[in-house]
């Protein structure tokens, strides 16, 4: 939802700002499309770098764990036993489970899961994260673009702001529901800041448009 909200707000703000400067339809669409492409690329690049750093950290942790398994296998087995003891197993059973798992060929994966908290689902995937972020931003950014394309020239700003407000209300409500937060609070927060961003760029567009 965050990527979609970013796309909605940033593109709508660009469109409203450019339209407020009495720009032509072509200029407005060019600016909006450029904002969509630039925003999606920026989101993808940022997410790729961030998740790649996470993946590097995971690989480093696994390398350290592998060295420790080679240099101190007994100590690592005791670490497993202590983990299972904390999870509620009896001391004897924790020792038995740790001993049996320590004999497995995939011992590194066992430690990655139980000691480091790494699972198949939690592994960092930079390309997947970058693609999802760019797609989410693009979907959100397309909404104000479609609105301004369909709107009559005399009502471009009003229609774009209205469509954006509705879209933000929907994503704010959905995001709050998925996160278990009060829907009304999340919806109002997203809508208020989205409208504030559009009003700001509207003011800037009018000032710059008049000056130029």
C-alpha positions as CSV (number, residue, x, y, z in Angstrom):
1,X,0.0,0.0,0.0
2,X,2.9,2.4,0.7
3,X,4.2,2.2,-2.8
4,X,0.7,2.8,-4.3
5,X,0.1,5.7,-1.9
6,X,3.4,7.2,-3.0
7,X,2.5,6.9,-6.6
8,X,-0.9,8.4,-6.1
9,X,0.3,11.4,-4.1
10,X,3.5,12.2,-6.0
11,X,1.9,12.0,-9.5
12,X,-1.3,13.8,-8.5
13,X,0.8,16.6,-6.9
14,X,2.9,16.9,-10.1
15,X,-0.3,17.0,-12.3
16,X,-2.0,19.6,-10.1
17,X,1.1,21.7,-9.8
18,X,1.7,21.8,-13.6
19,X,-2.0,22.3,-14.3
20,X,-2.1,25.2,-11.9
21,X,0.5,27.0,-14.0
22,X,-2.0,27.1,-16.9
23,X,0.0,24.5,-18.8
24,X,-1.3,22.7,-21.9
25,X,-2.8,19.2,-21.8
26,X,0.4,17.8,-23.4
27,X,2.6,19.4,-20.8
28,X,0.5,18.1,-18.0
29,X,0.5,14.6,-19.4
30,X,4.2,14.7,-20.1
31,X,5.0,15.8,-16.6
32,X,2.7,13.2,-15.0
33,X,4.1,10.4,-17.1
34,X,7.6,11.5,-16.4
35,X,6.8,11.5,-12.7
36,X,5.3,8.0,-12.9
37,X,8.4,6.6,-14.7
38,X,10.9,8.5,-12.4
39,X,9.1,7.5,-9.3
40,X,8.8,3.8,-10.2
41,X,12.4,3.7,-11.2
42,X,13.4,5.4,-7.9
43,X,11.3,3.1,-5.8
44,X,12.7,0.0,-7.6
45,X,16.3,1.2,-7.2
46,X,15.9,2.1,-3.6
47,X,14.2,-1.2,-2.8
48,X,16.8,-3.2,-4.7
49,X,19.7,-1.5,-2.8
50,X,17.9,-1.9,0.6
51,X,17.0,-5.6,0.1
52,X,20.5,-6.3,-1.4
53,X,22.0,-5.0,1.8
54,X,19.8,-7.3,3.8
55,X,20.8,-10.2,1.6
56,X,24.5,-9.4,2.1
57,X,23.9,-9.3,5.9
58,X,22.2,-12.7,5.7
59,X,25.1,-14.2,3.7
60,X,27.6,-12.8,6.2
61,X,25.6,-14.3,9.1
62,X,25.5,-17.7,7.4
63,X,29.3,-17.5,6.8
64,X,29.9,-16.8,10.4
65,X,27.6,-19.6,11.5
66,X,29.4,-22.0,9.1
67,X,32.7,-21.2,10.6
68,X,31.4,-21.7,14.1
69,X,30.0,-25.1,13.2
70,X,33.4,-26.2,11.9
71,X,35.4,-24.8,14.8
72,X,33.0,-25.6,17.7
73,X,30.4,-28.1,16.8
74,X,29.7,-29.1,20.4
75,X,29.2,-25.5,21.5
76,X,26.8,-25.0,18.6
77,X,24.9,-28.1,19.6
78,X,24.5,-26.7,23.1
79,X,23.2,-23.4,21.6
80,X,20.5,-25.4,19.8
81,X,19.6,-27.3,23.1
82,X,19.3,-24.0,24.9
83,X,17.0,-22.6,22.2
84,X,14.7,-25.6,22.5
85,X,14.8,-25.5,26.3
86,X,13.6,-21.9,26.1
87,X,10.8,-23.0,23.8
88,X,9.4,-25.3,26.5
89,X,11.1,-28.7,25.9
90,X,12.5,-30.5,28.9
91,X,16.2,-30.4,29.4
92,X,16.6,-34.1,28.3
93,X,14.4,-33.8,25.3
94,X,16.1,-30.5,24.2
95,X,19.5,-32.3,24.3
96,X,18.1,-35.2,22.3
97,X,16.6,-33.0,19.6
98,X,19.7,-30.9,19.4
99,X,21.9,-34.0,19.1
100,X,19.7,-35.5,16.4
101,X,19.5,-32.3,14.4
102,X,23.2,-31.8,14.7
103,X,23.8,-35.1,12.9
104,X,21.8,-33.9,9.8
105,X,23.6,-32.9,6.6
106,X,21.5,-29.6,6.5
107,X,22.8,-28.5,9.9
108,X,23.5,-25.0,8.7
109,X,19.9,-24.6,7.6
110,X,18.8,-25.8,11.0
111,X,20.9,-23.1,12.7
112,X,19.8,-20.5,10.2
113,X,16.2,-21.2,11.0
114,X,16.3,-21.7,14.8
115,X,19.3,-19.5,15.8
116,X,19.2,-16.8,13.2
117,X,15.5,-16.8,12.5
118,X,16.0,-17.2,8.7
119,X,13.4,-19.1,6.8
120,X,12.7,-19.7,3.1
121,X,10.0,-17.0,3.2
122,X,12.1,-14.5,5.0
123,X,15.1,-14.6,2.6
124,X,15.9,-11.3,1.0
125,X,15.1,-11.2,-2.8
126,X,16.2,-7.9,-4.2
127,X,14.8,-8.3,-7.8
128,X,11.4,-9.5,-6.5
129,X,11.2,-6.6,-4.0
130,X,12.3,-4.0,-6.6
131,X,9.7,-5.3,-9.1
132,X,6.9,-5.3,-6.6
133,X,7.8,-1.8,-5.4
134,X,7.9,-0.4,-9.0
135,X,4.6,-2.2,-9.9
136,X,2.8,-0.8,-6.8
137,X,4.0,2.7,-7.5
138,X,3.0,2.5,-11.1
139,X,-0.5,1.3,-10.3
140,X,-1.0,4.1,-7.9
141,X,0.5,6.8,-10.2
142,X,-1.7,5.6,-13.1
143,X,-4.9,6.7,-11.2
144,X,-4.4,10.5,-11.3
145,X,-3.1,10.2,-14.8
146,X,-6.2,8.5,-16.0
147,X,-8.3,11.1,-14.1
148,X,-6.6,14.0,-15.8
149,X,-6.9,12.3,-19.2
150,X,-10.6,11.8,-18.9
151,X,-11.3,15.2,-17.3
152,X,-12.5,18.2,-19.3
153,X,-10.0,21.0,-19.6
154,X,-12.0,23.3,-17.3
155,X,-12.1,20.8,-14.5
156,X,-8.7,19.0,-14.7
157,X,-7.5,20.1,-11.2
158,X,-10.9,19.4,-9.5
159,X,-11.3,16.0,-11.1
160,X,-7.7,15.0,-10.4
161,X,-8.0,16.1,-6.7
162,X,-11.3,14.3,-6.3
163,X,-10.1,11.1,-7.8
164,X,-6.9,11.2,-5.8
165,X,-8.8,11.8,-2.6
166,X,-11.1,8.8,-3.2
167,X,-8.1,6.6,-4.2
168,X,-6.2,7.6,-1.0
169,X,-9.2,6.9,1.1
170,X,-9.5,3.4,-0.3
171,X,-5.8,2.6,0.1
172,X,-5.7,4.2,3.5
173,X,-8.7,2.2,4.7
174,X,-7.3,-1.1,3.2
175,X,-3.9,-0.5,4.6
176,X,-5.3,0.1,8.1
177,X,-7.5,-3.0,8.0
178,X,-4.6,-5.2,6.9
179,X,-2.4,-3.7,9.6
180,X,-5.0,-4.2,12.3
181,X,-5.2,-0.4,13.0
182,X,-8.5,1.7,13.2
183,X,-9.6,2.2,9.6
184,X,-10.9,5.7,10.2
185,X,-7.7,7.0,11.6
186,X,-5.5,5.5,8.8
187,X,-7.9,6.8,6.1
188,X,-8.0,10.4,7.5
189,X,-4.2,10.5,7.9
190,X,-3.5,9.4,4.3
191,X,-6.2,11.7,2.8
192,X,-5.2,14.8,4.8
193,X,-1.5,14.5,3.9
194,X,-2.3,13.7,0.3
195,X,-4.5,16.8,0.0
196,X,-1.9,18.9,1.7
197,X,0.7,17.8,-0.9
198,X,-1.6,18.7,-3.7
199,X,-2.4,22.1,-2.3
200,X,1.3,22.8,-1.8
201,X,2.2,22.0,-5.4
202,X,-0.9,23.9,-6.6
203,X,0.3,27.0,-4.8
204,X,3.8,26.6,-6.2
205,X,2.4,26.0,-9.7
206,X,0.4,29.2,-9.6
207,X,3.3,31.3,-8.3
208,X,5.8,29.9,-10.8
209,X,3.3,30.0,-13.6
210,X,2.6,33.7,-12.9
211,X,6.3,34.6,-12.5
212,X,7.3,32.9,-15.7
